[in-house]
Amino acid sequence: MDCKKCNRPLEPVAAALTRKIVGPQATEVLCLACLAAKFGTTERRLLDAARRYRDGGCVLFQGLDLG
């Protein structure tokens, strides 16, 4: 699967973040860079959020390499 905006291959964490932040009804999945731009943040802050979700037990982030 590729980013809907820039066509780069999607990282699994980007798909999980899209489902968590936008919701399961999201029709487009963005890469980390495009997701960060959309929400006015940085990729690092998104990855930090993903770590918090994983550490909090969210199953969307279990087993993902978050760097």
Buried (B, 14 or more C-beta within 10 A) or exposed (E): EEBBBEEBEBBBBBBBBBBBBBEEEBEEBBBBBBBBBBBEEEBEEBBEBBBEBBEEEBEBBEEBEBE
